[in-house]
């Protein structure tokens, strides 16, 4: 689905627009003032953290703190996509993001015992 389909008035603007939920902005605000919405040490699941090297929204120290706090994660992996921004899924190098996610999920599936 094209991103602009989320905004029925998209084509009335130049350039066209699309809608983005604002809840993530509030989450980021609380994180930046030292009130994260969750405690990463409570995560036990395999966890993949992906960041764009050119992300200007989430500073590297937040990602580093998250990785440090994932003390109980069964597996934790960090992938930095060179040249990617906060919206790496739309960036020219998005295939690197997709490959990292696919590899992580494939490894997790192979590690699962047969039932």
N, C-alpha and C positions, 0 to 999 in steps of 0.2 A: 504494500500500500504506500502510495506517495505521501510524504509528510504533510503536504499542503491540504490533503483531503480532510485533515482534522479541523480545518477552518473554512467554513462555507463562504466566507467573504474574502478569501485569499486572493482571488483574481481581481478584486477591486482595488488592490494596492500595487504600487510599483516601488520596490520589488514585491512580489507576492509574499505572503506571510504564512505562518503555521502556528498552531496553539501549543503551548507547553505548560503542563501543570506547575503551579508555583510552590507546592509543598516541599520540593527539594531545596528551594531557596531558604525556606524557614529552617529546615534541618541543618543546612550549612551555617546559617546564622548562629544557631545554638552550639554547633561544634566550634565555631570560631570564638565564641565567648567562654569556652571551656565547659560546656554542658552537653556533651554528646548524648544522643538518644538511646544508646545501648552500650553495654560493656563487652568489648571484644573477647574478654577472657571467658565469657559464657558460651562462646561458639566452639562446638566440638566437631563440626562437620568439616570435610575437606574444603578449603577456601582458596580461591584464586582472586588475587588483587591485580587489576589491570589499570595502568595509568598511561596517559599520553605524556611524552617528554616535554611537550609544550603546553601542558595544562595550566591555564592561568586562574582556574577556579579553585581547585583543591591544591594547597601547597604541599611540596614534598614531605615536609615534617609531619603532616597529618597521615599521609600514607605510611611513613616510617613508624609512627606511633601505633597505627593499626597493626602493622606487621609485628611489632614488638609485643603488643597486647594479645595477639592470637596464641596465647600460651597453651591452650587446650585443643586447638584445631588438629584434627587427625593428620592432616597434610596442609601445609600452607605454601603458596607459591606466589611470587610477585613477577609481573611482566611489565616492562616499560616499552611502549611502542614509540620508536624514534619519530620525531616530527609530528606526532599526533597531539591533538588538543583534548579538551574535556569531553568533546563529542566525537571520540575516535571512530565511532560507527559511521560517521558521515565523512571522515577525512579520506584523502587519497590513499593512505596506507592502511585503510580499514581491514584489508585482507589479513594483515598481520595480527590484528585483534581477533578476527574470526578463527584463524589458525591456532592461536594460543588457547582460546576457549575450547575449540574442538579437540585439541591435544589433551587438555586437562580432563575433559569429560571422557575421552576415550581411555585414558589411563585409569580413571576411576572405575569405568565399566569393566576393564580387564582385571582390576584388582578385586572385584566382587566375586565371592565364591558362588558357584552354581547351586541352585536350590532344587 
